[in-house]
Amino acid sequence: MYFSKNETFVLHKKKLYLYSFDMKVVGIETSGLIGNIAVCDGSTVVGKKTYGKNFSHGKEIVSSLKSIFNEIKWEPNDIDLIAVSIGPGSYTGLRIGVTCAKTLAYGLGKPVIDVPTLDVLVENVRDNNAKTICPVIDAKRKSVYACIYDRNNNENRRITDFLIISPDGLIDMLPESTLIFGDGIAPYKDIFSQKDLTIVEDEKLGIADAANVAGLGMERYEQGIRCEINALAPLYLRKSEAEERQEESR
């Protein structure tokens, strides 16, 4: 049996996997107000589409993918992997993205991989030399979604779980000089300003990038991580406001 130079064996949990480093990956990101998709050939983004605030249906993703495939002369079956941002974030957006990823995976017979949205966001500040980083997403109802990361040798390592927490609770957990960013900063800036933190208010950094979804998805897949299509689900962290109100009214 012969293998090309861009393939390698990886031993993971006593199983031997063969991976190609030029996987063709679709990245889907719908966790926020602005959604986007990316088609990547290895580390190269070959097509991308961004949706505005009126984005509301998975059909837009499918039609955009068809348009991108036509432009780059790919067939849908050329795709090796479908990566989707699973949250936390917008309940409606996450349902759209996950449902679309499942539909594509079933229809094309291709594997799907889940990528946590906070992992995607922390990639937005990869060029910053901060050692401790915390993306913060506005979760409404006086709460934020967050995760604290330690960066070492350009690798981001989670040092907390994915959190839904009050801004006051989060600030107590953050080491001084932590770089914080995301759309959860502005509503609670007066709270975060009480500590010596590095606050970055660039709104663009709070938008998760589908190209990073694709890249992280490929990394996870190459590490031997797998996600069964039926098991793919949004990472909500808490019940929706409507569900909480319904429970309160009982």
C-alpha positions as CSV (number, residue, x, y, z in Angstrom):
1,M,0.0,0.0,0.0
2,Y,1.4,3.4,-0.9
3,F,0.7,6.9,0.5
4,S,1.3,10.3,-0.8
5,K,3.7,12.7,1.1
6,N,0.8,14.8,2.4
7,E,-0.6,12.0,4.5
8,T,0.3,10.8,7.9
9,F,-0.6,8.2,10.5
10,V,-1.9,9.3,13.9
11,L,-2.2,7.0,16.8
12,H,-5.3,8.0,18.9
13,K,-6.7,5.9,21.7
14,K,-5.2,2.7,20.3
15,K,-6.6,3.3,16.8
16,L,-4.6,4.2,13.8
17,Y,-6.1,7.0,11.6
18,L,-4.9,8.2,8.3
19,Y,-5.3,11.9,7.6
20,S,-4.7,14.2,4.7
21,F,-3.6,17.7,5.4
22,D,-5.4,19.2,2.4
23,M,-8.9,18.4,3.5
24,K,-11.7,20.3,1.8
25,V,-13.8,21.7,4.6
26,V,-17.1,23.7,4.9
27,G,-17.2,26.0,7.9
28,I,-20.6,27.2,9.2
29,E,-21.0,30.0,11.7
30,T,-24.5,31.2,12.8
31,S,-24.1,31.8,16.5
32,G,-24.4,35.6,16.3
33,L,-26.3,38.4,14.6
34,I,-24.0,38.1,11.6
35,G,-23.5,34.7,10.1
36,N,-21.0,33.5,7.6
37,I,-19.8,30.4,5.8
38,A,-16.4,29.5,4.4
39,V,-15.1,26.8,2.1
40,C,-11.5,25.9,2.7
41,D,-8.9,23.8,0.9
42,G,-6.6,23.0,3.7
43,S,-5.6,26.3,5.3
44,T,-6.6,28.3,2.2
45,V,-10.0,30.0,2.1
46,V,-11.4,29.5,-1.4
47,G,-14.8,30.9,-0.9
48,K,-16.7,32.9,1.7
49,K,-20.2,34.4,2.3
50,T,-21.3,36.8,5.1
51,Y,-25.0,37.2,6.1
52,G,-26.5,40.4,7.5
53,K,-28.8,40.7,10.5
54,N,-31.8,39.6,8.4
55,F,-30.2,36.1,8.1
56,S,-32.9,33.7,9.1
57,H,-32.9,30.4,7.2
58,G,-30.6,27.5,6.4
59,K,-31.7,27.7,2.7
60,E,-29.5,30.8,2.4
61,I,-26.5,28.7,3.5
62,V,-27.2,25.9,0.9
63,S,-27.8,28.4,-1.9
64,S,-24.6,30.2,-1.0
65,L,-22.6,27.0,-1.0
66,K,-23.9,26.1,-4.4
67,S,-22.8,29.6,-5.7
68,I,-19.4,29.2,-4.2
69,F,-19.0,25.7,-5.6
70,N,-19.9,27.0,-9.1
71,E,-17.3,29.8,-8.7
72,I,-14.5,27.5,-7.7
73,K,-15.5,24.6,-10.0
74,W,-16.0,22.1,-7.1
75,E,-18.7,19.5,-6.8
76,P,-20.5,19.1,-3.5
77,N,-19.0,15.6,-3.1
78,D,-15.5,17.2,-3.2
79,I,-16.1,18.2,0.4
80,D,-14.3,16.0,3.0
81,L,-15.7,17.5,6.2
82,I,-18.4,19.8,7.5
83,A,-17.6,21.9,10.5
84,V,-20.2,23.9,12.4
85,S,-20.0,26.4,15.3
86,I,-22.2,25.0,18.0
87,G,-22.4,27.8,20.5
88,P,-23.0,29.2,23.0
89,G,-24.8,32.0,21.2
90,S,-28.1,32.9,19.5
91,Y,-30.6,30.0,20.1
92,T,-32.2,30.5,16.7
93,G,-28.9,30.9,14.8
94,L,-27.4,27.8,16.4
95,R,-30.4,25.7,15.5
96,I,-30.1,27.0,11.9
97,G,-26.4,26.2,11.7
98,V,-26.6,22.7,13.3
99,T,-29.7,21.7,11.2
100,C,-27.9,22.8,8.0
101,A,-24.8,20.9,8.9
102,K,-26.7,17.8,9.6
103,T,-28.7,18.1,6.4
104,L,-25.4,18.5,4.4
105,A,-23.8,15.6,6.2
106,Y,-26.7,13.3,5.6
107,G,-27.2,14.4,2.0
108,L,-23.5,14.2,1.0
109,G,-22.6,11.2,3.2
110,K,-19.8,13.3,4.7
111,P,-18.5,13.5,8.3
112,V,-19.5,16.5,10.5
113,I,-17.5,18.0,13.4
114,D,-18.7,20.3,16.2
115,V,-16.6,23.4,17.1
116,P,-17.4,25.4,20.3
117,T,-18.0,29.1,19.4
118,L,-15.7,30.5,22.2
119,D,-12.9,28.4,20.7
120,V,-13.6,30.1,17.4
121,L,-13.7,33.6,18.9
122,V,-10.3,33.3,20.7
123,E,-8.7,32.7,17.3
124,N,-9.6,36.3,16.4
125,V,-6.8,37.6,18.7
126,R,-4.2,35.1,17.7
127,D,-1.8,37.9,16.7
128,N,-2.0,39.4,20.2
129,N,0.8,38.4,22.6
130,A,-1.5,38.2,25.7
131,K,-1.0,35.2,27.9
132,T,-4.5,35.0,29.3
133,I,-7.5,35.6,27.1
134,C,-11.3,35.6,27.6
135,P,-13.8,36.1,24.8
136,V,-17.1,37.4,26.2
137,I,-20.5,37.0,24.5
138,D,-23.6,38.9,25.7
139,A,-26.0,36.3,26.9
140,K,-28.7,38.9,27.9
141,R,-30.5,38.8,31.2
142,K,-27.5,40.3,33.0
143,S,-25.3,37.4,32.0
144,V,-22.4,36.6,29.6
145,Y,-21.0,33.5,28.0
146,A,-17.2,33.2,28.5
147,C,-14.2,30.9,28.7
148,I,-10.8,31.7,30.0
149,Y,-7.8,30.6,27.9
150,D,-4.1,30.3,28.6
151,R,-1.9,30.8,25.6
152,N,1.5,29.0,25.4
153,N,3.6,28.6,22.3
154,N,0.7,30.0,20.2
155,E,-1.6,27.3,21.5
156,N,-4.9,28.2,23.3
157,R,-5.8,26.0,26.2
158,R,-9.0,26.3,28.1
159,I,-8.5,26.8,31.8
160,T,-12.2,27.0,32.7
161,D,-15.4,25.3,31.4
162,F,-17.7,27.2,29.1
163,L,-19.4,29.6,31.4
164,I,-22.7,31.4,31.7
165,I,-22.1,33.9,34.5
166,S,-22.8,37.4,35.7
167,P,-20.2,40.0,34.7
168,D,-19.4,40.5,38.4
169,G,-18.8,36.7,38.8
170,L,-16.6,36.7,35.7
171,I,-14.4,39.6,36.8
172,D,-13.7,37.8,40.1
173,M,-12.3,34.9,38.0
174,L,-10.1,36.9,35.7
175,P,-6.4,37.4,36.4
176,E,-5.2,40.9,36.1
177,S,-4.0,41.9,32.5
178,T,-6.3,39.3,31.0
179,L,-7.3,40.3,27.4
180,I,-11.1,40.4,27.1
181,F,-13.1,41.2,24.0
182,G,-16.5,40.4,22.4
183,D,-20.0,41.8,22.2
184,G,-20.5,41.1,25.9
185,I,-18.0,43.8,26.9
186,A,-19.9,47.0,26.0
187,P,-23.1,46.3,28.0
188,Y,-21.0,45.8,31.1
189,K,-17.9,48.0,30.5
190,D,-18.4,49.8,33.8
191,I,-18.0,46.4,35.6
192,F,-15.1,45.1,33.6
193,S,-13.3,48.5,34.0
194,Q,-13.1,48.0,37.8
195,K,-10.1,45.6,37.3
196,D,-6.8,46.0,35.5
197,L,-7.8,44.1,32.4
198,T,-6.8,44.6,28.8
199,I,-10.2,45.5,27.2
200,V,-10.4,45.4,23.4
201,E,-13.5,47.0,22.0
202,D,-13.1,46.3,18.3
203,E,-16.6,45.0,17.3
204,K,-15.2,42.9,14.5
205,L,-13.3,40.7,17.0
206,G,-16.7,39.7,18.5
207,I,-17.8,38.1,15.2
208,A,-16.8,34.4,14.9
209,D,-15.2,33.6,11.6
210,A,-16.4,30.6,9.6
211,A,-12.8,30.1,8.2
212,N,-11.7,29.5,11.8
213,V,-14.6,27.1,12.3
214,A,-13.3,25.2,9.3
215,G,-9.7,25.3,10.5
216,L,-10.5,24.2,14.0
217,G,-12.8,21.5,12.7
218,M,-10.1,20.1,10.6
219,E,-7.7,20.1,13.6
220,R,-10.2,18.3,15.8
221,Y,-10.9,15.7,13.1
222,E,-7.2,15.2,12.5
223,Q,-6.8,14.6,16.3
224,G,-9.2,11.7,16.0
225,I,-12.2,13.6,17.5
226,R,-15.5,12.4,16.0
227,C,-19.1,13.6,16.2
228,E,-22.0,11.4,15.2
229,I,-24.5,13.2,13.0
230,N,-27.4,12.2,15.3
231,A,-25.5,13.5,18.4
232,L,-24.7,16.9,16.9
233,A,-26.5,19.5,19.0
234,P,-26.2,23.2,19.9
235,L,-24.3,24.1,23.1
236,Y,-26.9,26.3,24.8
237,L,-25.6,26.3,28.4
238,R,-29.1,27.4,29.6
239,K,-32.7,27.2,28.7
240,S,-34.2,29.9,26.4
241,E,-36.0,32.9,27.9
242,A,-39.3,31.5,26.6
243,E,-38.7,28.1,28.3
244,E,-37.7,29.8,31.6
245,R,-40.9,32.0,31.5
246,Q,-43.0,28.9,30.9
247,E,-41.5,27.1,33.9
248,E,-42.0,30.2,36.1
249,S,-45.7,30.3,35.1
250,R,-46.4,26.7,36.2
